[in-house]
Amino acid sequence: MADSETFSCQSNGVVQPLLTDLYQITMAYAYWKAGKIDDVAVFDLFFRKNPFKGEFTIFAGLEECIKYLMNFKFSDSDIKYLQSVMPDVDDGFWEYVSNIDASSIKVYAIPEGSVVFPKIPLMKLEGPLPIVQLLETTMLNLVNYASLVATNAARFRIAVGPKIQLLEFGLRRAQGPDGGLSASKYCYIGGFDGTSNVLAGKKYGIPIKGTHAHSFVNSFQSLSEVAGQNMKPANDVKPDGTVMELTEKWLQKLGLLLHINIDEANKGERASFLAYAKAFPSIFLCLIDTYSVLKSGLLNFLAVALALHEYGYKAVGVRLDSGDLAYLSRRCRDAFSKVAARYNLPWVANLTIVASNDINEETLHSLKEQSLDVSKVQVQMHADAVFYVCS
């Protein structure tokens, strides 16, 4: 078994000896009855074909498997429950089960995160036949989903290339809390750069990302909700007016430059951007498609961003969550370039554009062909394929 200092011993509380199929326990009992408890067996964990009709798989889940082995022990309550559902089993078997652990198991494995291929063992477990049998289902479960998600993530990384950041935002659509946490971890192993999942950030050290949603924008209806509010300038900057006053001045200038009717720029949206700018002036990134990207969101964002600049802060960028993402990203980049050139603000040309929505691998390839101009892609990962791992 791997050196215990290599891994944190703490495992998911759900991952325990009873997380198995009943037939594993019935087989273990039959082995015991047949006097085969000291027989040595070798179980190979492998898969028959790559997921997603692909040419490779990313092996994941090894760390969780090792944690499981290190903590493998039937509790008194486990034994009591099993006795209640298997009343005809000899008491001697339950005494045997209560004393076993995985300390005698030898594990041979390919490094986690490796590219692997069908029918080649990912792991070999060697040890007493009944114990290895009892481990089988749980080990498969820990590798199956993990490898599926990591492989899917790697395919996304290949689709966008090495320069664009990939962010996993799938917690709300995940298969329960454990599925959400695992997806965040294995997307990161597969090549993603960060996650919205705060618990995954705490547990695994994954960078966490996130700004605001449409509900935040919709919660503001007029500029009066932020009237009279202001913020402290950065360093020794002395702006000529409040952020709201400067925003309205920039709105007029930008409307003329970009040929956008400022009367169509939603005031509630602008109020929400001002509120968010006050809360996070140094990492100001806005979702700009709540109403209309080109008629409202883009203009409101730029007006607030340039007002913030007069307060000594540089905005980060925008997020697009609907519509023709490739077209809208190019239009946003064109607007940023015009503003940068007109007002001699080079940093504006390089503002971040984040694309999100229901993005899958096929969508990414299509967007790339359409010259998607973004810095980051935010993905709500779907683990809707089946990946079989067989002993």
Secondary structure, DSSP 8 states (H G I E B T S, - for coil): ---GGGS-----TT-STTSS-HHHHHHHHHHHHTT-TT-EEEEEEEESS-GGG-S-EE---HHHHHHHHHH----HHHHHHHHHH-TTS-HHHHHHHHH--STT-EEEE--TT-EE-TTS-SEEEEEEHHHHHHHHHHHHHHHHHHHHHHHHHHHHHHHH-SSSEEEE--GGGSSHHHHHHHHHHHHHHHT--EES-HHHHHHH---B-----HHHHHT---GGGTTT-----STT---SS-HHHHHHHHHHHHHHHHT--GGGS-HHHHHHHHHHHHH-GGG-EEE--SS-IIIIIHHHHHHHHHHHHHTT----EEEE-SS-HHHHHHHHHHHHHHHHHHTT-HHHHT-EEEE-SS--HHHHHHHHHTT---SEEEE-----S---EE-
